[in-house]
Amino acid sequence: MSSSKQTHDHATIKAWAEKHDGVPAIVGDTAKTDKGGVLRIHFPKHSDSSSDLKETDWDTFFKTFDEHKLDFLYQDKKADGEDSTFHKFVTRD
């Protein structure tokens, strides 16, 4: 059985992303909004070049993350024991 974890700790999020070869990103069409854009962790090795995600730096990413009071929901392992890249951003309680 797989289980999810939830955090807003920057170091934990960054370490999880880097362990899975992920980078901070913003959905391209949303990047120019006054709200900072829609956040994602992008896995460049596992996507095609036509992705609408725009890589950003961690400082910009976490500034938007904190302004929107988000938490990071993620899995370390799938039910079968394989590494998981499942994640999503949720509103912090």
N, CA, C and O atoms as CSV, one atom per row, in Angstrom:
chain,resi,resn,atom,element,x,y,z
A,1,MET,N,N,0.845,-1.181,0.000
A,1,MET,CA,C,0.000,0.000,0.000
A,1,MET,C,C,0.888,1.242,0.000
A,1,MET,O,O,1.851,1.315,0.763
A,2,SER,N,N,0.575,2.197,-0.834
A,2,SER,CA,C,1.333,3.437,-0.878
A,2,SER,C,C,0.676,4.460,0.042
A,2,SER,O,O,-0.527,4.412,0.299
A,3,SER,N,N,1.475,5.361,0.517
A,3,SER,CA,C,0.922,6.422,1.358
A,3,SER,C,C,1.532,7.746,0.949
A,3,SER,O,O,2.650,7.808,0.438
A,4,SER,N,N,0.778,8.797,1.183
A,4,SER,CA,C,1.231,10.139,0.841
A,4,SER,C,C,1.666,10.873,2.091
A,4,SER,O,O,1.219,10.576,3.199
A,5,LYS,N,N,2.539,11.829,1.892
A,5,LYS,CA,C,3.001,12.706,2.960
A,5,LYS,C,C,2.669,14.129,2.549
A,5,LYS,O,O,2.459,14.414,1.370
A,6,GLN,N,N,2.622,15.017,3.526
A,6,GLN,CA,C,2.304,16.416,3.243
A,6,GLN,C,C,3.255,17.305,4.030
A,6,GLN,O,O,3.502,17.071,5.213
A,7,THR,N,N,3.789,18.331,3.362
A,7,THR,CA,C,4.729,19.240,4.015
A,7,THR,C,C,4.705,20.606,3.349
A,7,THR,O,O,4.238,20.758,2.220
A,8,HIS,N,N,5.218,21.593,4.069
A,8,HIS,CA,C,5.506,22.886,3.444
A,8,HIS,C,C,6.958,23.276,3.713
A,8,HIS,O,O,7.349,24.427,3.524
A,9,ASP,N,N,7.749,22.298,4.159
A,9,ASP,CA,C,9.172,22.507,4.421
A,9,ASP,C,C,9.948,22.568,3.106
A,9,ASP,O,O,9.969,21.603,2.342
A,10,HIS,N,N,10.571,23.688,2.856
A,10,HIS,CA,C,11.278,23.911,1.591
A,10,HIS,C,C,12.369,22.872,1.343
A,10,HIS,O,O,12.496,22.362,0.230
A,11,ALA,N,N,13.148,22.557,2.361
A,11,ALA,CA,C,14.258,21.610,2.190
A,11,ALA,C,C,13.750,20.224,1.823
A,11,ALA,O,O,14.357,19.540,0.998
A,12,THR,N,N,12.646,19.805,2.425
A,12,THR,CA,C,12.057,18.493,2.125
A,12,THR,C,C,11.562,18.447,0.687
A,12,THR,O,O,11.791,17.464,-0.017
A,13,ILE,N,N,10.889,19.499,0.249
A,13,ILE,CA,C,10.359,19.562,-1.115
A,13,ILE,C,C,11.497,19.546,-2.137
A,13,ILE,O,O,11.455,18.801,-3.116
A,14,LYS,N,N,12.492,20.360,-1.900
A,14,LYS,CA,C,13.627,20.443,-2.823
A,14,LYS,C,C,14.365,19.102,-2.889
A,14,LYS,O,O,14.731,18.649,-3.973
A,15,ALA,N,N,14.582,18.468,-1.734
A,15,ALA,CA,C,15.279,17.176,-1.706
A,15,ALA,C,C,14.479,16.103,-2.446
A,15,ALA,O,O,15.057,15.307,-3.185
A,16,TRP,N,N,13.157,16.072,-2.258
A,16,TRP,CA,C,12.315,15.096,-2.948
A,16,TRP,C,C,12.399,15.311,-4.460
A,16,TRP,O,O,12.576,14.359,-5.220
A,17,ALA,N,N,12.272,16.561,-4.887
A,17,ALA,CA,C,12.332,16.868,-6.314
A,17,ALA,C,C,13.676,16.456,-6.913
A,17,ALA,O,O,13.717,15.809,-7.959
A,18,GLU,N,N,14.748,16.820,-6.268
A,18,GLU,CA,C,16.075,16.510,-6.796
A,18,GLU,C,C,16.339,15.005,-6.814
A,18,GLU,O,O,17.001,14.510,-7.725
A,19,LYS,N,N,15.831,14.272,-5.822
A,19,LYS,CA,C,15.979,12.815,-5.787
A,19,LYS,C,C,15.327,12.174,-7.011
A,19,LYS,O,O,15.784,11.137,-7.491
A,20,HIS,N,N,14.259,12.795,-7.515
A,20,HIS,CA,C,13.521,12.262,-8.659
A,20,HIS,C,C,13.859,12.999,-9.963
A,20,HIS,O,O,13.125,12.891,-10.946
A,21,ASP,N,N,14.967,13.747,-9.971
A,21,ASP,CA,C,15.401,14.518,-11.139
A,21,ASP,C,C,14.368,15.559,-11.569
A,21,ASP,O,O,14.211,15.846,-12.755
A,22,GLY,N,N,13.663,16.121,-10.571
A,22,GLY,CA,C,12.684,17.158,-10.836
A,22,GLY,C,C,13.264,18.549,-10.636
A,22,GLY,O,O,14.224,18.742,-9.891
A,23,VAL,N,N,12.663,19.502,-11.314
A,23,VAL,CA,C,13.074,20.906,-11.197
A,23,VAL,C,C,11.831,21.763,-10.963
A,23,VAL,O,O,10.734,21.383,-11.372
A,24,PRO,N,N,11.989,22.914,-10.309
A,24,PRO,CA,C,10.842,23.794,-10.094
A,24,PRO,C,C,10.393,24.412,-11.412
A,24,PRO,O,O,11.210,24.787,-12.254
A,25,ALA,N,N,9.070,24.511,-11.572
A,25,ALA,CA,C,8.531,25.037,-12.829
A,25,ALA,C,C,7.211,25.750,-12.582
A,25,ALA,O,O,6.563,25.583,-11.549
A,26,ILE,N,N,6.842,26.553,-13.573
A,26,ILE,CA,C,5.570,27.275,-13.578
A,26,ILE,C,C,4.900,26.972,-14.906
A,26,ILE,O,O,5.560,26.940,-15.945
A,27,VAL,N,N,3.591,26.749,-14.879
A,27,VAL,CA,C,2.850,26.535,-16.124
A,27,VAL,C,C,2.971,27.808,-16.947
A,27,VAL,O,O,2.622,28.893,-16.482
A,28,GLY,N,N,3.463,27.673,-18.160
A,28,GLY,CA,C,3.819,28.802,-19.013
A,28,GLY,C,C,2.780,29.893,-19.151
A,28,GLY,O,O,3.101,31.072,-19.002
A,29,ASP,N,N,1.548,29.528,-19.430
A,29,ASP,CA,C,0.502,30.526,-19.646
A,29,ASP,C,C,0.143,31.303,-18.386
A,29,ASP,O,O,-0.485,32.359,-18.468
A,30,THR,N,N,0.532,30.799,-17.235
A,30,THR,CA,C,0.164,31.454,-15.976
A,30,THR,C,C,1.300,32.276,-15.386
A,30,THR,O,O,1.102,32.982,-14.397
A,31,ALA,N,N,2.475,32.196,-15.973
A,31,ALA,CA,C,3.670,32.816,-15.399
A,31,ALA,C,C,3.592,34.334,-15.289
A,31,ALA,O,O,4.224,34.921,-14.411
A,32,LYS,N,N,2.827,34.976,-16.166
A,32,LYS,CA,C,2.796,36.437,-16.173
A,32,LYS,C,C,1.682,37.032,-15.319
A,32,LYS,O,O,1.485,38.247,-15.314
A,33,THR,N,N,0.961,36.191,-14.603
A,33,THR,CA,C,-0.105,36.710,-13.752
A,33,THR,C,C,0.480,37.339,-12.501
A,33,THR,O,O,1.625,37.068,-12.142
A,34,ASP,N,N,-0.294,38.170,-11.845
A,34,ASP,CA,C,0.180,38.819,-10.622
A,34,ASP,C,C,0.234,37.845,-9.446
A,34,ASP,O,O,0.739,38.193,-8.379
A,35,LYS,N,N,-0.282,36.630,-9.632
A,35,LYS,CA,C,-0.281,35.638,-8.560
A,35,LYS,C,C,0.939,34.733,-8.614
A,35,LYS,O,O,1.076,33.850,-7.767
A,36,GLY,N,N,1.814,34.920,-9.566
A,36,GLY,CA,C,3.054,34.160,-9.625
A,36,GLY,C,C,3.010,32.903,-10.469
A,36,GLY,O,O,4.053,32.302,-10.728
A,37,GLY,N,N,1.843,32.496,-10.899
A,37,GLY,CA,C,1.739,31.329,-11.758
A,37,GLY,C,C,1.367,30.060,-11.015
A,37,GLY,O,O,1.376,30.006,-9.786
A,38,VAL,N,N,1.038,29.033,-11.802
A,38,VAL,CA,C,0.687,27.721,-11.265
A,38,VAL,C,C,1.961,26.897,-11.158
A,38,VAL,O,O,2.676,26.716,-12.144
A,39,LEU,N,N,2.238,26.404,-9.970
A,39,LEU,CA,C,3.478,25.688,-9.705
A,39,LEU,C,C,3.393,24.223,-10.083
A,39,LEU,O,O,2.334,23.602,-9.999
A,40,ARG,N,N,4.521,23.686,-10.498
A,40,ARG,CA,C,4.680,22.262,-10.784
A,40,ARG,C,C,6.116,21.858,-10.473
A,40,ARG,O,O,7.017,22.696,-10.435
A,41,ILE,N,N,6.312,20.569,-10.253
A,41,ILE,CA,C,7.655,19.986,-10.292
A,41,ILE,C,C,7.728,19.316,-11.662
A,41,ILE,O,O,6.892,18.476,-11.999
A,42,HIS,N,N,8.716,19.689,-12.433
A,42,HIS,CA,C,8.879,19.188,-13.802
A,42,HIS,C,C,9.973,18.129,-13.825
A,42,HIS,O,O,11.007,18.270,-13.173
A,43,PHE,N,N,9.731,17.076,-14.580
A,43,PHE,CA,C,10.699,15.990,-14.737
A,43,PHE,C,C,11.138,15.958,-16.200
A,43,PHE,O,O,10.598,15.187,-16.993
A,44,PRO,N,N,12.116,16.791,-16.561
A,44,PRO,CA,C,12.509,16.950,-17.962
A,44,PRO,C,C,12.892,15.646,-18.660
A,44,PRO,O,O,12.656,15.502,-19.859
A,45,LYS,N,N,13.471,14.706,-17.940
A,45,LYS,CA,C,13.889,13.445,-18.558
A,45,LYS,C,C,12.698,12.578,-18.952
A,45,LYS,O,O,12.844,11.631,-19.725
A,46,HIS,N,N,11.523,12.901,-18.421
A,46,HIS,CA,C,10.343,12.076,-18.653
A,46,HIS,C,C,9.244,12.817,-19.415
A,46,HIS,O,O,8.081,12.420,-19.359
A,47,SER,N,N,9.600,13.887,-20.124
A,47,SER,CA,C,8.584,14.624,-20.869
A,47,SER,C,C,9.137,15.021,-22.233
A,47,SER,O,O,10.346,15.012,-22.465
A,48,ASP,N,N,8.228,15.364,-23.115
A,48,ASP,CA,C,8.673,15.770,-24.442
A,48,ASP,C,C,9.030,17.260,-24.449
A,48,ASP,O,O,8.734,17.979,-23.495
A,49,SER,N,N,9.642,17.697,-25.490
A,49,SER,CA,C,10.128,19.072,-25.570
A,49,SER,C,C,9.015,20.090,-25.770
A,49,SER,O,O,9.271,21.294,-25.727
A,50,SER,N,N,7.777,19.633,-25.990
A,50,SER,CA,C,6.684,20.571,-26.217
A,50,SER,C,C,5.960,20.941,-24.917
A,50,SER,O,O,4.874,21.520,-24.954
A,51,SER,N,N,6.545,20.618,-23.803
A,51,SER,CA,C,5.925,20.913,-22.513
A,51,SER,C,C,5.677,22.411,-22.361
A,51,SER,O,O,6.480,23.235,-22.799
A,52,ASP,N,N,4.549,22.748,-21.730
A,52,ASP,CA,C,4.243,24.165,-21.495
A,52,ASP,C,C,4.785,24.633,-20.151
A,52,ASP,O,O,4.454,25.726,-19.693
A,53,LEU,N,N,5.613,23.815,-19.522
A,53,LEU,CA,C,6.201,24.206,-18.238
A,53,LEU,C,C,7.473,25.009,-18.463
A,53,LEU,O,O,8.291,24.687,-19.324
A,54,LYS,N,N,7.618,26.063,-17.667
A,54,LYS,CA,C,8.797,26.916,-17.735
A,54,LYS,C,C,9.586,26.735,-16.437
A,54,LYS,O,O,9.083,27.013,-15.348
A,55,GLU,N,N,10.822,26.268,-16.570
A,55,GLU,CA,C,11.649,26.094,-15.379
A,55,GLU,C,C,11.896,27.437,-14.726
A,55,GLU,O,O,12.003,28.463,-15.398
A,56,THR,N,N,11.984,27.416,-13.398
A,56,THR,CA,C,12.251,28.619,-12.623
A,56,THR,C,C,13.264,28.273,-11.537
A,56,THR,O,O,13.636,27.110,-11.383
A,57,ASP,N,N,13.700,29.253,-10.802
A,57,ASP,CA,C,14.638,28.984,-9.707
A,57,ASP,C,C,13.846,28.676,-8.432
A,57,ASP,O,O,12.665,29.003,-8.325
A,58,TRP,N,N,14.515,28.048,-7.481
A,58,TRP,CA,C,13.841,27.662,-6.233
A,58,TRP,C,C,13.352,28.868,-5.447
A,58,TRP,O,O,12.285,28.799,-4.836
A,59,ASP,N,N,14.092,29.969,-5.440
A,59,ASP,CA,C,13.654,31.152,-4.684
A,59,ASP,C,C,12.318,31.678,-5.201
A,59,ASP,O,O,11.419,31.973,-4.414
A,60,THR,N,N,12.187,31.795,-6.517
A,60,THR,CA,C,10.932,32.266,-7.114
A,60,THR,C,C,9.810,31.273,-6.848
A,60,THR,O,O,8.692,31.663,-6.511
A,61,PHE,N,N,10.111,30.006,-6.997
A,61,PHE,CA,C,9.143,28.946,-6.759
A,61,PHE,C,C,8.600,29.015,-5.320
A,61,PHE,O,O,7.388,29.011,-5.106
A,62,PHE,N,N,9.508,29.079,-4.347
A,62,PHE,CA,C,9.067,29.077,-2.944
A,62,PHE,C,C,8.411,30.389,-2.528
A,62,PHE,O,O,7.600,30.401,-1.601
A,63,LYS,N,N,8.741,31.481,-3.189
A,63,LYS,CA,C,8.051,32.744,-2.914
A,63,LYS,C,C,6.566,32.605,-3.257
A,63,LYS,O,O,5.704,32.978,-2.461
A,64,THR,N,N,6.273,32.071,-4.433
A,64,THR,CA,C,4.882,31.843,-4.840
A,64,THR,C,C,4.229,30.798,-3.944
A,64,THR,O,O,3.083,30.971,-3.529
A,65,PHE,N,N,4.935,29.726,-3.642
A,65,PHE,CA,C,4.450,28.651,-2.775
A,65,PHE,C,C,3.995,29.207,-1.427
A,65,PHE,O,O,2.910,28.878,-0.949
A,66,ASP,N,N,4.825,30.049,-0.821
A,66,ASP,CA,C,4.506,30.622,0.497
A,66,ASP,C,C,3.398,31.666,0.423
A,66,ASP,O,O,2.541,31.724,1.305
A,67,GLU,N,N,3.408,32.493,-0.625
A,67,GLU,CA,C,2.367,33.518,-0.772
A,67,GLU,C,C,0.972,32.898,-0.874
A,67,GLU,O,O,-0.011,33.480,-0.416
A,68,HIS,N,N,0.900,31.720,-1.475
A,68,HIS,CA,C,-0.395,31.048,-1.644
A,68,HIS,C,C,-0.702,30.069,-0.514
A,68,HIS,O,O,-1.719,29.375,-0.536
A,69,LYS,N,N,0.199,30.025,0.481
A,69,LYS,CA,C,0.019,29.136,1.635
A,69,LYS,C,C,-0.293,27.703,1.193
A,69,LYS,O,O,-1.309,27.117,1.568
A,70,LEU,N,N,0.620,27.168,0.383
A,70,LEU,CA,C,0.448,25.823,-0.146
A,70,LEU,C,C,1.200,24.789,0.678
A,70,LEU,O,O,2.158,25.103,1.385
A,71,ASP,N,N,0.746,23.559,0.568
A,71,ASP,CA,C,1.461,22.394,1.065
A,71,ASP,C,C,1.778,21.520,-0.137
A,71,ASP,O,O,1.130,21.614,-1.179
A,72,PHE,N,N,2.774,20.678,0.020
A,72,PHE,CA,C,3.204,19.747,-1.008
A,72,PHE,C,C,2.790,18.354,-0.565
A,72,PHE,O,O,3.257,17.863,0.463
A,73,LEU,N,N,1.921,17.717,-1.329
A,73,LEU,CA,C,1.468,16.363,-1.072
A,73,LEU,C,C,2.247,15.461,-2.030
A,73,LEU,O,O,2.269,15.707,-3.235
A,74,TYR,N,N,2.888,14.413,-1.494
A,74,TYR,CA,C,3.765,13.599,-2.330
A,74,TYR,C,C,3.853,12.161,-1.828
A,74,TYR,O,O,3.491,11.857,-0.691
A,75,GLN,N,N,4.338,11.294,-2.697
A,75,GLN,CA,C,4.611,9.900,-2.361
A,75,GLN,C,C,6.084,9.619,-2.568
A,75,GLN,O,O,6.712,10.168,-3.473
A,76,ASP,N,N,6.631,8.758,-1.723
A,76,ASP,CA,C,7.990,8.273,-1.936
A,76,ASP,C,C,7.998,7.007,-2.779
A,76,ASP,O,O,8.851,6.834,-3.649
A,77,LYS,N,N,7.039,6.121,-2.515
A,77,LYS,CA,C,6.979,4.825,-3.195
A,77,LYS,C,C,5.561,4.536,-3.674
A,77,LYS,O,O,4.587,4.937,-3.038
A,78,LYS,N,N,5.457,3.837,-4.800
A,78,LYS,CA,C,4.177,3.328,-5.290
A,78,LYS,C,C,3.812,2.086,-4.478
A,78,LYS,O,O,4.624,1.584,-3.701
A,79,ALA,N,N,2.599,1.601,-4.661
A,79,ALA,CA,C,2.138,0.408,-3.947
A,79,ALA,C,C,3.035,-0.798,-4.229
A,79,ALA,O,O,3.195,-1.663,-3.367
A,80,ASP,N,N,3.625,-0.865,-5.436
A,80,ASP,CA,C,4.482,-2.001,-5.787
A,80,ASP,C,C,5.925,-1.823,-5.328
A,80,ASP,O,O,6.774,-2.671,-5.603
A,81,GLY,N,N,6.209,-0.708,-4.620
A,81,GLY,CA,C,7.546,-0.475,-4.079
A,81,GLY,C,C,8.447,0.365,-4.961
A,81,GLY,O,O,9.526,0.766,-4.526
A,82,GLU,N,N,8.035,0.641,-6.184
A,82,GLU,CA,C,8.839,1.487,-7.074
A,82,GLU,C,C,8.798,2.941,-6.605
A,82,GLU,O,O,7.850,3.366,-5.944
A,83,ASP,N,N,9.847,3.699,-6.960
A,83,ASP,CA,C,9.848,5.129,-6.656
A,83,ASP,C,C,8.646,5.793,-7.317
A,83,ASP,O,O,8.238,5.410,-8.413
A,84,SER,N,N,8.092,6.780,-6.645
A,84,SER,CA,C,6.931,7.493,-7.155
A,84,SER,C,C,7.263,8.959,-7.385
A,84,SER,O,O,8.013,9.566,-6.620
A,85,THR,N,N,6.707,9.514,-8.434
A,85,THR,CA,C,6.819,10.958,-8.669
A,85,THR,C,C,5.474,11.646,-8.468
A,85,THR,O,O,5.298,12.804,-8.847
A,86,PHE,N,N,4.521,10.923,-7.864
A,86,PHE,CA,C,3.215,11.523,-7.599
A,86,PHE,C,C,3.383,12.693,-6.639
A,86,PHE,O,O,4.038,12.579,-5.603
A,87,HIS,N,N,2.774,13.823,-7.007
A,87,HIS,CA,C,2.778,14.991,-6.135
A,87,HIS,C,C,1.675,15.941,-6.580
A,87,HIS,O,O,1.229,15.897,-7.726
A,88,LYS,N,N,1.250,16.778,-5.688
A,88,LYS,CA,C,0.364,17.877,-6.040
A,88,LYS,C,C,0.447,18.930,-4.949
A,88,LYS,O,O,0.909,18.678,-3.836
A,89,PHE,N,N,-0.017,20.116,-5.310
A,89,PHE,CA,C,-0.011,21.230,-4.368
A,89,PHE,C,C,-1.420,21.422,-3.851
A,89,PHE,O,O,-2.379,21.456,-4.622
A,90,VAL,N,N,-1.536,21.548,-2.544
A,90,VAL,CA,C,-2.840,21.695,-1.895
A,90,VAL,C,C,-2.788,22.904,-0.971
A,90,VAL,O,O,-1.715,23.331,-0.545
A,91,THR,N,N,-3.950,23.442,-0.672
A,91,THR,CA,C,-4.031,24.564,0.254
A,91,THR,C,C,-3.690,24.101,1.656
A,91,THR,O,O,-4.184,23.078,2.131
A,92,ARG,N,N,-2.843,24.868,2.304
A,92,ARG,CA,C,-2.425,24.535,3.665
A,92,ARG,C,C,-3.586,24.716,4.632
A,92,ARG,O,O,-4.327,25.696,4.553
A,93,ASP,N,N,-3.734,23.771,5.535
A,93,ASP,CA,C,-4.792,23.857,6.560
A,93,ASP,C,C,-4.513,24.942,7.583
A,93,ASP,O,O,-5.304,25.139,8.505
